[in-house]
Amino acid sequence: MRHGVKLSKKQSLKIDEELKRMLDIPYASAVGSTQYVAQCTRPDIAYALSVTSRYQACAGEAHWTTVKTILKYLRRTKDAFLVYDGGELILEDFSDASFHLDDDDVKS
């Protein structure tokens, strides 16, 4: 997901013509397929998918553009991979509760 892109329900479809156009776009299928990829082999796209998956019921053009950006990123980086040196792996995790980042529900 590009830096600075903010998605919200306000960007959802409101005009019948746009709704009809989005019905032909496989938004939920694309998000579901990439979620499988993220869980199995590409955790680097997990955050972007978590944001786009919120709008499966009311996806608009901006949401679809973001999903296409994720798919393009996967195509460009298909030959990239992690290499571990065989040493001890130390697991670290971080979390952030930025409730102000979700404009729709003000939840993290």
C-alpha positions in Angstrom: 0.0 0.0 0.0 1.4 3.4 -1.0 2.5 5.7 1.8 -0.1 8.3 2.6 -3.1 6.4 1.1 -6.1 6.5 3.5 -9.1 4.4 2.8 -12.5 5.0 4.4 -16.2 4.2 3.9 -16.6 7.7 2.6 -14.9 6.5 -0.6 -17.5 3.8 -1.1 -19.8 3.8 -4.0 -22.8 6.1 -4.0 -24.0 6.2 -7.6 -25.8 3.3 -9.2 -23.5 3.4 -12.3 -20.4 3.0 -10.1 -22.1 0.2 -8.2 -22.9 -1.7 -11.4 -19.3 -1.2 -12.6 -17.9 -2.5 -9.3 -20.1 -5.6 -9.4 -18.0 -6.8 -12.4 -14.7 -6.3 -10.5 -13.6 -9.4 -8.4 -12.6 -7.3 -5.3 -13.5 -9.9 -2.7 -11.8 -12.7 -4.7 -8.6 -10.6 -5.2 -8.5 -9.7 -1.5 -9.1 -13.3 -0.4 -6.5 -14.8 -2.7 -3.9 -12.3 -1.6 -4.7 -13.0 2.1 -3.9 -16.6 1.4 -0.6 -15.6 -0.2 0.2 -13.2 2.8 -0.5 -15.9 5.4 1.6 -18.6 3.6 4.5 -16.8 2.1 4.3 -13.0 2.0 3.7 -11.4 5.4 5.0 -8.1 4.0 1.6 -7.4 2.6 -0.4 -8.3 5.7 -1.1 -4.7 6.8 -2.2 -3.5 3.4 -4.5 -6.5 3.1 -6.0 -5.9 6.6 -6.9 -2.4 5.5 -8.4 -3.3 2.2 -10.3 -6.3 3.6 -12.4 -3.9 5.7 -14.2 -2.7 2.6 -15.3 -5.9 0.9 -19.0 -5.1 1.3 -18.7 -1.5 0.1 -15.6 -1.3 -2.1 -15.1 1.8 -4.3 -12.7 2.7 -7.0 -10.0 3.9 -4.5 -10.2 0.5 -2.7 -9.9 -1.4 -5.9 -6.9 0.7 -7.0 -5.2 -0.1 -3.7 -5.8 -3.9 -4.2 -4.3 -3.6 -7.7 -1.3 -1.8 -6.3 -0.8 -4.7 -3.9 -1.0 -7.2 -6.8 1.5 -5.2 -8.8 3.8 -5.1 -5.8 3.6 -8.9 -5.6 4.4 -9.3 -9.3 7.4 -6.9 -9.1 8.8 -8.7 -6.0 8.0 -12.3 -6.9 11.7 -13.2 -7.0 12.6 -11.6 -3.7 13.0 -13.8 -0.7 14.5 -13.9 2.8 17.7 -15.6 3.5 18.5 -16.8 7.0 22.2 -17.4 7.9 21.5 -20.4 10.1 22.2 -18.6 13.3 19.8 -18.2 16.2 16.6 -16.5 15.3 15.3 -14.0 17.9 11.6 -13.3 17.7 10.6 -9.7 18.4 7.2 -8.2 18.1 5.8 -4.7 18.3 2.3 -3.4 18.5 0.6 0.0 18.1 -2.9 1.0 19.2 -3.4 4.0 17.0 -7.1 4.4 17.4 -7.1 7.7 15.4 -6.0 6.0 12.2 -9.3 4.4 11.4 -11.5 7.2 10.3 -14.6 5.0 10.0 -14.9 3.5 13.5 -12.1 5.2 15.4 -10.8 1.7 16.4 -7.4 0.2 15.9 
